């Protein structure tokens, strides 16, 4: 579930190619994209996200993908031959460097699980992909402070928000990981405390982040941002609105994935 509104950027379908790929921590691979078409992409910072099309083989029809991911565009996508139809997944811009024409994407990798993770782990320079910019979920209202929460799938979004928050912002960011070594440097404002929490291997993903966020002292009426496993996102929204009385418009949430459902 989510209350994030999709924004169809005028850049449409942006072809790109892999410049390099590197494992930056035990469970994260960073893939850097480049190419002349990145000039059409407008970086907006925060948790800017996109639909990433990955080739299933050398004959993937990337150039035949729709320019928008709406009802008409999705039907056009489904009409592509299944054997060569690219796989589409949602990802966040980790860093965009327009001065050199490069865009970084961080992938969570757990062995051969999923599609995008294994692809990122073996991506070679020159491999072609394409993406459609969908804007930012981050749309804060006037608030006294911030409360951000995510599991590892939301780490890129939280890191981008921390980087772009006003420097006088105050609040908390809770990021749950399966391995403490996956923590990254963040450019958080001095007044925002970043809590890295590591879950037990037997625990449900997101449960520790939810409990930690609920235990924190909040300043005034905060703006709440929760992403990651569905129960974390919806659980924090339910708590914020139902138990803390935070206005609904002060809460942005999105279930990036759901436990037990392939993604």
N, C-alpha and C positions, 0 to 999 in steps of 0.2 A: 504494500500500500504506500501511497505517496500523495502529497499535496503540491508537488513541484510541477510547475507549468512548463510544457515544452515550448521552446522558442526556435522557430525555423530561421536560421541565419541566412542572409542573402548570398553567402559564399557557396551554398549548395554542396554538391559532392566534390570533395577535395582529394585528388589523387596524391599519393606520397610514396616514398620508398624508404626502406630501412637504411640508416646511416651506420648505426652500430647498436650492439646489444651487450649488456653486461649484468652479471648477477651482483647486486649491490648489498645483499644481506642473505641469510639462509633461505628466506622464502619470498624474496622479491627480485624480479628482473626488470631492469630499466631499458626500454627500447627507445632509441632516438630516431625520429623521422625527419626527412628533408625533402627537397624538391622545389622547383620553381612555383608550383601551384600553391605552396604555403603562403605566398604573398597575398592571396585572397582571404586568408584566415585572419580574423580580428580577435586578438587575445583580450579577454575581459577579466582574467584573473579569477580569484576566489575558487569556487568549485566547478568551473566551466567544464562541461562534459560533452561527449559526442558519441555517435553511433560509429563504431569501427568495423569496417568490412575486411575480413581476413580471407585470403585465397585458400580453397580446399585442395587445389592442385595448380599446375602451371597453366591450365586452360580456364581458370576462373574468370568469369565475365565481369570484371570490376567496372569497365567502361559502360556497361549496360544497366548499372544500378540507378535507381531513381534519384532525383535531386532533393527530394523531401521524403521524410518518413511520416506520411499521413496515410489515410485509408487508401487513396489512389496509388501512392507510392509503394505501399506494402503489397498491394495486389500485383503491381508490376514486378516486384521482387519475387513473389511466389510463382510468377509465370516463367522465371528463368529455369533452365534445365537443372534438376536437382543435383545431377552429378558434378556440375561445375558452379553451382550457386554458392557465392561467398557466404561465410558465416558472419553474422552481425552480433556484436556485443557492445555494451555500454561501458565507456571508460572516461576517466577524468584527466584533464591536462595537468601533468605534474609541474611542468615548466615550459614556457614558450620564450624563445629567444629570436625575435624578429630580425635583430641586427645581423644574425648569421643564418637565418632561415632554418631553425631547428626546433622541434617539439618533442618533449620527453613524455613517455607514458610508463607508469610503474604497474607491473603485473604481479599479482599474488600467484605463486607457483607451488603446488603441492604434488610433486611427481608428475604422473600422467593424467591426473584428474582434470576434467574439463577440456576445453578447446583452446582458449586464448592463452592460458598459462603455458602449456606445452609448446604452443607455437612460439611464444616469446623466448622460451629457453633455447630454441634452435634457430631463431631468426638470423638470417645472414644479410650482410650489406647488399643492397640492390633489390631485395624482395619488395614487391609492390603491394600496397594496401590502399584503402580510401576511407574517408570519414566524412560525416555530416555533423556540423556544429549544431548543438541543441541549447546553447546558452548556459545560464547559471541557475542553480536551485537557490542559491544564497540571495534572499531578498528581505533583508532585515527591516523592521519597523523601529521607530524611536524606542530605545530601551535603556535601562540603567546599567546592564551588564550582559554578558554572554555565557551560555552553557552549551558546549559542543560535545558530542559523544559519537563514537564509531568503533567498529571492530577494524581489523586490518584492511578489509576491502574499502573502507572509507578513509584510510590514512591519507591518500593523496588529496582528497577533498578537504580534510581538516587542515592539512599542512598548507594548502593553498590559501585557505581562509585566514589562518594565523599569519601568514606572510603579508596579506593585503588588508588586515584589520587596521583601523586607525591606531596610531601609536599610543594614544591615551586610553585605549580600551581596557576594561577590567573583566575578570570572570575566570572560567575554568574550561579546559579541554581534556576529555577523557578518551584515551585511545587504547583499546584492548588488542593484545597480540598473543600469538601462540608461542612466540620465542622472543625473549627480551632483546636478542641481537638484531631484531628487525626494526628497532626504534631508529628514527632519523632525526637529524638536526632540524629544528624549526625556527623560523624567524618570528616567534611570538612576541607580542608587546610585553613589556615588563610586568604589566598588571594582570596578565593572563597566565595562570598556572597550568602547565601541561602535566597531566597524570598518565604515565605509561603503566598499564596494568597487564599482568601476564596470567592467562587462565590455566587452570589445571587441564591436562589433556582429556580428562573424562567429562569436563564441564561443557554445558551448552554454549556455543559461541555467542557472545553479546551479553550474557547474563551478568558477568562481572562488571562490564562497562555500565550496564544499567544500574546495578546496585551502587556502584561507586558514584555515579552522577546523582543519584537520589540522596546520597549521604552528604553532599557538599552544601556549605552555607552559601546562599545566593544574595547578591546585592540588589535590593529593590525588585523591580519587575524585569526579568531578563528576556532576551531573545534566545530561543532554544533551537538547536540544529542537531538532528539525530539521523544517522545513516548507517547502513550495514545490514546485518541479519534482520529479517522482518520483525521478529519479536522485540529486538532492541529498539528499533525505530518507532514501532507502534506503542510499545510499552512506555517509553519515555514521554511520548505525546500524551498518552492516557494519564500518566502520573502528573505531568505538568499542568494539564488543563483540569483534570478531575480532582486531584488532591492539593495542588498548590494554587489553583485558581488563576493560573497564567492565561491571558486571553489567547484564543485559538489563533489569531493572526500573528501572535508572537512565536509560533512554533512551526518550523519546517522539518518535515520528516520524509524519509524514503527508504523502503526495504530494498536494498540492492540485490539481496538473494534470500532464499528461504531454506532453512534446514530440511534436508530430505528431498529437495527438488533439484534436479540437475541444472547446472548453469554454466 
